[in-house]
Amino acid sequence: MTLDLLREHGTPLARQVFTWKDLVREPISKLDDEAFTRVRLIVGHAVEQAAVRFQHAAVRFGAEHRILLADIRRVEHHQATLLRWLQPADQSPLECSIAVAQAAVEVGARIARCEPDPYVAQALRFGLLEDFDHLYRLAALMDRLEGRDANAILQSYTDIRPGRPTATQHRAPEDDLRRWYDRYAAAPLTKLHVRLAAAIACHAREHYLDVGPTFADPVARQLYAELASVKEQHVTQCESLVDPAETWLEQWLLQEAAEVHLYWGCLASESNPRVRAVWDRFLAYELEHLRIVRELYEKTEMRDASEVVPTSLSEPLGFVGERAFIREVLAAEAELGAAGTEFVPRDAESRATQSYRAQLEREGSPSETVAAGYRWSPGTELADPRIRDASVLPPLKATGS
């Protein structure tokens, strides 16, 4: 099964319209729908938000195309709205955060495992282990504040265990910069992966910044501030992987191709029929956006678009649990740090990073505090005697002879 990116036509731009009832649909269920349906919605929203941000910035470089940018940007905004409004209405802010962290972990693991460039793959794995630990800290926070099991959201797809400790993730800004890929030599899939990773990281950063101040618990507020800071580092890392010599039209073309890649994967793996229809519709929208930008790029820069984007995608982006891969990476790379653009053993980190981290943690580490004494076990609400004894349920009885 392949998707031809340079020949497929989608829904004409004039027909990419919405109504308010169309935008605001019945949300999915946080318990009855598969966890990966929510993951796909989170990543789709993140990528659409990235597209809108890029197109706002692009006006500064392509003012002559501002009408086209505005037309496509409005559609992208409404796509982001529809996907965001499909999120469960009864999800708490902390449940939303756990879902965002799961999306970062699972999709990050998938693209890291499939990434053809060894250095970029290393960078993606580096961020993956940090997101994995964020999930663990958020699960500990849920146990601390609510006595609830994060696995009700994760549905056993993703492990709840420490990754690279969040307290060790804080680095001096210069140590979050990476070597950029060569725009002429890099595989097109590498360019798409970097954009997907950057979109997810930026979405998580904004989420933690928005949600953190809504908590009354001081440790929770500090933890969200800490997670948002690390996600800013991840955005820096992902964006520094992009060749700065790429023209703005080249970047726009790649952004649209990344959206097509994502939606094709969402369509191929979606289990909810209502949501699957959305992916089908949005794939057709993005194919048309890609066609429009491809023609504009070829006319303006006098280059063949096949030099920039893949002519076809051989398989859709997978949405499956990556537990085995994550465990393998965790065993091999948990102790890595960074110095400049290189990944090094943690004891070889730069003095700048050591000083930066020491300053931030001079008065303690919220990520360490929140997880002190926490070890995940299945069925927190029923298995933890502190919760069971305080509940209205009768004590669990032993079975057997």
Protein Blocks (a to p, Z undefined) as FASTA:
>chain_A
ZZdfklpccddfklmccdfklmmccdddfklpcfklmmmmmmmmmmmmmmmmmmmmmmmm
mmmlmmmmmmmmmmmmmmmmmmmmmpcfkbcfklmmmmmmmmmmmmmmmmmmmpmblklm
mmmmmmmmmmmmmmmmmmmmmmmmnopafklmnnomaccdddddfklmpccfklmcccdd
dfklpcfklmmmmmmmmmmmmmmmmmmmmmmmmpmblklmmmmmmmmmmmmmmmmmmmmm
pcfkbcfklmmmmmmmmmmmmmmmmmmmpcblklmmmmmmmmmmmmmmmmmmmmmmmmmn
opafklmmcfbdfbdcddddfklmmmmmmmmmmmpccehjbccdfklccfklmmmmmmmm
mnopfklmmmgoiacdehkllmpmklmmmmmbdcdddedZZ
